[in-house]
Structure formats: C-alpha cells, structure tokens
Amino acid sequence: MIKKVILRPSRIGCPSLPGTMKGIVVSVPGVTDVDVHYEERALAVTFDDALTSVSAITKKIGEEMGIAMTEGDELSKGGESASETCPM
C-alpha cells in the first residue's frame, strides 16, 4: 500500500542538507517521491509499505548523515526560520 509520511530532521539549517537528505531517501527501495519543505523543516515521503518502512527510511538518513528523524502529523512552520539558522 502506498503511504505518505512527514519526517522532521533534528537539524536542517543549511540549504545543502535537504537536497542531500532527499537523495538518500530516494535511494531507499520502495520510496516513490520525496518533497522537501525547507521552511517547514520537513520531508514529505511517499513510499510503498510492502517494500520499506518509516523506520528503514529514518535509519538510512541516520546512517548516512547522523541526523535523527521524527514523524510529524502535518506541515507547519517551526518557530525559528530555517534561513536564520544557517551560518553561511
């Protein structure tokens, strides 16, 4: 069954992180789409749950980037603007 989940990284401060995360998530077998929502600090991931799981996706990001992910209910802007947290 095709599912969609919102994942929120523990940090996503600089513009290069979402693109890197997207590349990692897309490489997981069963993931069909990844939308980066930079200002909301979130990734919307569409996947086939017969081929992968939320835990497999978050584990892959953790292994590749050392970033913890949490599952979110919906897209909503966090408190601090993402552009304000990037040191570049």
N, C-alpha and C positions, 0 to 999 in steps of 0.2 A: 504494500500500500504506500502511496506517495504521501509524505508528511512534510510539513514546514515548521521550522523551529527558529526562534530568535535566540542568538547567542551573544552574550556580552563579555568581552575580554576584560581582564583585570586592569589592563592598561592599553590604550590605543591613542597615545598622544601625538604622534608624528604621522605625516601623510604617507610614509612608506609602509607602515605597519598594516593597514587594511588591505592593501594590494598584495602584500606578502601572505597574509592570512588567507585571502581569497584563493591564491594559487595553491596553498597547502590543502585547503578544504576541497577544492575542485578535484584534487588528485585522489581523494578517497573514493574507492569504488562504490557506486550507488548514489553519490551526490550528483544531482542533475542541474542545480542552479545555486549561485551564491550572489546575493545583493549586499553590497557594503553600504551601510548608513553611517557615514563618518560622524556627523554632528550628533547623532543619537548614540554613538559609540556601540554599534551593534552590527551583527551579520545576520541576514535572513537566509537560512539554508533550506533548500528543498532537496529531499532525498527519498530513496526507496528503502523502507524499513525492512524489506526482505534481504537487502544486500548490506546494510550498515545500520548503525545506531547513533544516537546523540553521544553516548559515551565514547564510541570509537572515533567520532569526529573531534570531540574535545581532547581526547587523548593524543590524537595526531598533532593538533596545534600545540599542546603541551610539550610533546617530544621534540618538535621542530623549532619552537620559539620560546619555550619556557614560560608561556603565558597561560594562566588559569582562565577557564571559561565558565560562565554560569548561564543557565537557561532563563530567558526572560519571557514574560507574557505578551508584551506588546512593544511597539516602538514608541518611545517618548524621550525627549531630550533630557540628558542628565543635568546636574547643577552647574558644573563648570564647562565652559565652551572648550571643545577639543582643540581648537586653534590656539587657545590661551595656554595650553599645557605643553606645547611643542617648544623645545629650547632653541630650535633653528629659526 
